[in-house]
Structures are given as C-alpha cells and as structure tokens.
Amino acid sequence: MYLQYWELSEKPFELTPDPKYVYYSKEHEEALLRLIYTVRDAKGAMMLTGGYGCGKTVLSRVFLNELSGPRFEVALITNPRYNAKELLVEILYQLGGDRHDYKTKGELLHLFNDMIYRNLESRKETVIVIDEAQAIEDLETFEELRLLLNFQQNNRFLITLMLIGQPELRLRLKELPQLRQRLIIEYHLNPLDEKDCMQYIDHRLKIAGAKREIFDVRAKKKIFKYSSGIPRVINGIADIALLVGLSENRKVVDEQLVEKVVQNGQMETSWSA
C-alpha cells in the first residue's frame, strides 16, 4: 500500500521469518556459528533459546538453508504438541518415511534405526530440529528425544538434535537433567541494543530497496525505546509508522510520528504478536 510512496520494492517490516532480511548482530552471528558447528562436527545436541520475537525462527531458517543439499536429511518440527509416539511418527515422515499406523514404539524405533543407518551409508547426516520446543507438554516426549541420542557409534552421534524455544524451555528441562546434560552446546538470544536496533531498521529498509533516509535518528531511537529491542515489535512499529506516514504525507518518519503510532494504540496487535 505504501511501497510507491516510500519508493520501496517490497515491504521491509513483515513479521514472517524471511532469511533474506536476517540481521546479524554479534549474538545472532554467535548463535548461528554454534548451530552450524553442532551439526557439522556431530556434537549430538544443542539448545537455542530467546524471548518471543527475538529472531530465533528466522535464524533457524538461515541455519536450515545452510543444510540444504544432498549431505543432510532434516526433520523440522514447528508444532511439537505431540505425545512421544506421535512425535516419532512425524519425525520419521519428515525424514522420508510413511505415515503408517505403527503398532508399537519398538517398531517405530526399529524403522528409525534403519533410516539413520541408510543415511550413514549414503554419507548423509540426520538432523532433527524442534522449533517452539517449550510447547512440548509431556515430559515423556522429551525423554523420547533424549533416547534418540543413544543412536551413536563409538566415536560419534548418528543424529543431531536441535531444540529451539523460549526461555521456559530451560525451566522445563530442569525436570529432565538426563536430557539437559546432553545439551552441552547452548545459546540464549537477547533483544537488540540501541545501536543494533538502529542498524536493523536501516538494514531491512536497504534490502527492501530504500534509496534515501526514511527513518531519522530520533525516530529509530524512539522505536528502540518502545520495542525494548525485540525485532518482532520493531517490525510492527516501523510498519505502521510507514503507513501513517503515507496518510499524513510525511517526507520522513520522525520521533513525533513514532510517538503518535504508539500512543494512539495502533500497536496493540504487535505487542501481543
């Protein structure tokens, strides 16, 4: 709606996790480095946590793009509200299996074992990524994930398990120290600081085709104040600011416009997103 007015080729502040728009703060670079290291060096398991909207999902998509190609077989679970058996079935399906009515968990594990060794013979790494892992309701499901890490040879793990979730995930795993101890590699993403917030806004605008300054410095500082550096909230404020800027025929988004967007309650859906 506002693209032509601001001379943009696409909307810069969408809430979808588009890897093209990822901004690499030092923390995001470190998190991605650990994700890739865990897989490429067969370290078994890793946990990545961060507050809602801090960039975990988009970072996981960048990570998965790094795993594209014939060397990796990846199961990505984005809605992990399964019991233990259902989760195993979903993982098998995403790794190329069928959705049969498996009678026993033993049968599932036998098929999983066969699949892992077929991948190994084909020189493929088996990677399981559980996004929003804090949503797993049953501790038995976590225990089943731990048991998958028992698939190993003398000198290496045969699968890599990545648990990605909100800070509550760490609290859940306190109830399962036997799994927590397997997660030797971990990282926690914090919100952006003011400098990164300002650079984040500029970065996304540049990717979207901006040829001039659209948000002045004070506006970006104000967005940081109201977003607390959370990328999802930054996107929400900035997107509405561009829309209101169009309706008011503004030449630039300034701090008064950002203040108006927030104080008028136009950001209610973004705070809860």
N, C-alpha and C positions, 0 to 999 in steps of 0.2 A: 504493500500500500504506500509506503513512504520511500521506496527504493529510488525512484526517479528524482524525487525532491532532494534527497541527500546524495545523489549521484553514486549509488551503490549498485553492485551487480547482483547481490543477494543479501538476505537478512543476516546480520552479523551476530545476533544475540539469541539465537534459537536455543531451546532447552534440550534438544536431542544431542546425544553424545557423538558428534561428528569428529572423527580423528583429525580431519583436516584443520580444525580450529584449535587443537590442543596447544596450550601454552605451557612451556617448560620452565617453571620456577625451579630453583635448586632442589626443592623437596620432590617435585614431580620427576625430575631427572634421576634423583637417587632412587625413588620408588621403582621407576621403570628399569633401571640398572639391576636392581635386586630381583625383579620379576624375571628378567631375561637370564640372569645368572643362575637362578634356581633351576630353570628348565635346561639350559644348555650344559650345565655341569651336573645334572641329575642329582640335585640335592634333596629330592624327595617331597618337600612341602614348604609352603610359605603362607604367611598371613599378612594381608594388606588391609588396614582399617583407616577410617577417616569419617568425619562428620558428614551429615547429609548435604549433598551439593558441593562437596569439596573436590570433585574431579576423579573419583575412583573409577566410575564406569567408563568415562572417556579414556582414561589411562589404560584400563583393561582392554579396550578396543584397539588402542595403539599396540599394546602387547600382543594381542591376537593377530594383528596384521604382521607382526614380526615373525609369527609362527606359521604364516601361510607358506604353502609349498609342500612337496612330497615327503619331507622329513618328519612331519608331525601329524599325529591324529589327535584331534582336540574335541572334547565334550564340554560345551558351555551350558551350564545350568543357571538360568536367570530367575527362576521362580522355584526355590528349593523347598517349598512347603509339602514335602513328601514324607511318607514313612520310609523306613530303611529299605524295604523290598522295592517300593515304587521308585526310589532314587536309583537303585541299582539297575532297574529296568530302563529308566530314562538315560542313564549313562551308557549302557550297552547300545541302546538305539542310536544315540548320537555318535557313537564310535563305529556305526555301520551295521549293528545287529538288527533283529526284528523285534516287534512288539508282541511276542508270544505270551500266552498265559502260563508263565512258568509256575510249576507246582511248588517248588521249594527254593529256599535261599541257597542251598547247596548247589542246585542246578544252575542258578544264576552265577555263582562264584566259579563254577567249573567252566562255563562259557566265557566268563570274563578272563579267566586264566588262559584259555585257548586264544582269545583275541589278543591279549598282551604279547604272548609268545609269537603269534603270527606277525605282529608289528615288529617285534625284536628281530625276527628272521629277515624281515624286509627292511631292516635298519631304520625303522620309524620309532619316534618317541611318542608315548601315550601321555597326554596331558588332560587333566580334569580341572576345570575352572568352575567354582561355585560362587556366583555373584549374589549379593544380599544374603550372605551365609548366616547372618544373625536371625533370619526369618525361619531357620530350621527349628521346629518346635519340639521334636522328640530327641532326647539325648541318645537314644538307641541309633538314630540316624548318624549322629556324629561318631558314635562308636564304630559303625559300619565303615565310615570313611577312614577311620584310623586303621581298621583291619586291612583295607585295600593297600595300605603302605607296607604290609607284610609281603606283598609281591615284590621280591627282590632276589638278586643273585648275591654271591659272596662280596662283590666289590661295588655294587650299585643298586639303586632303586629302579624298578621296572616301570613305575608310573611317577608322574609329578602331580601333586595335588595343590591347587591354589585356592585359598579361602579369602574372599574379599567381602568386607562388610563394614557396618557401622561400629562405633566403639562398644556397643552392647555385646558384640561378638567376643571380645576379650573377657567380659564378665561371664558369658555362657561357658567359655572354655575353662574357667576356673573350676567348674564342676567335673571336668574331664582332664585331670593332669596328665593322664597317659597319652592323650592326643596333643595337649598343649606342649609337652616336651618334644614332640616330633617336629613342631614348628620352630625350628632353630632360626630360620631367616624370617624376619618380620619388618614391617614399617608402618608408621602412622602418618597420614597426611593431615596437616593443619591448614586452616584458612590462609589466604594470601596476606602478606603485609601490605602496607600502603603503596610502596614502590612497585611491587609486583601487580597489585590491583590496577594501577595506572597503566603499566605496560601491557597487562592483559587486555584492557579495553582497546588500547592502540593496536595491539596485535590482531584482535578479531576484526576491527574495522579495516585494517590493511588487507587481510585475507578476503574480506567482502568487497574490496575494490575501492576503498576510500582514497581520494587523491588530495584531500585537504584536511585540516583540523576540523573535527566535528564537535568533540567534547573539549572544552577548555580545561585548564589545570584545576581550577577550583571546583568545577563540576565533577571531575574524576575523584578529587579528594572527598567531596560530599558523598559520592557513591560508595567510597570505601567506608565512610563513617556509618552509613545506614545498612550496608551489606555485611559489615564485620569481615570483609574479605572472602566471603563464601561465593565461589564462582556462579552457582545457580542463581543466587539473589542478585549478584551484579548484573547478570544477563537480564533478569526480569526488570530491574530498574532502568537499565540502559535502553531496552527495547521500548518500554512505554515512553521514555523521555524522547526518543526519536519520533514516536507517533504524535505526542503532544507538541513537539517542536514543529512538525508539519502543520498541525491545525492552527498554530499561532504564528506561522510564517517566520519562524526564527532562522537566523543565519548560522547560529552556533548553539549548542547546548551548554548553558551556563549553570552556576550553582543555584540560582533562583528557580530555574526550571526543574532541576532535580528535586529541590526542596518542595516545590509545588506538587510534583508527581507523588512524592512520598506522603506529604501531609494531607493531601486530598483523599488518601485511602485507596488510590488507584493500584497500589501494590499488594493488596490483601491476598490475592491468589498466589502471588510469587512467594510471600512469606511462608505460606503453607505448602508450597510445591515440594 
